[in-house]
């Protein structure tokens, strides 16, 4: 069984601290066996978050505050127009963190294809990318944590968000590639809420395969 929670979109974008509290509450319940695996969908109010491997020179150049978090990866931005997904899932033993990240990438690649966007992986780099080799741009970032065998954090898919916030950081610690959005790639507006049902369907399909 898999549950889905839509915590807040668009004008109801969720402050990062509230989203983190919700994650932790659901994580405790899943880890304790008190609720089924759950995927949270939301948009955040504009915020920079830094994973454990973030270097000082990758942080904002203008002094903008950054929230340090306990996920893997480096610094990124969240904000309106970007769909964030927090899968709170119990992983099978033996736990394969890299395999789980590849599964998340695969789900997003399949969903992007439904919208006419060709996403792919880049060797040595997490997330989903578009564009030819040497000209890649990241369209979805992934950063996770596993505690008590249950996942936290997740993915951020750029739908219609501004790219301006990325100009003051070294997004994900990557200096030789850019970022983009579905709306930019397709040439028309794609809102985060349009991605929820297709992503839910892919998660349920993954669950069926794993069963």
Secondary structure, 3 states (H helix, E strand, C coil): CEEEEEEECHHHCECHHHHHHHHHHHHHHHHCCCCCEEEEEECECCEEEECCCCCHHHCCCCCCCCEECCCCCCEEEECCCEEEEEEECECCCCCCHHHHHHHHHHHHHHHHHHCCCCCEEECCEEEEEECCCCCCEEEEEEEEEEECCEEEEEEEEECCCCCHHHHHCCHHHCCCCEECCHHHHHCCCCCCHHHHHHHHHHHHHHHHHHC
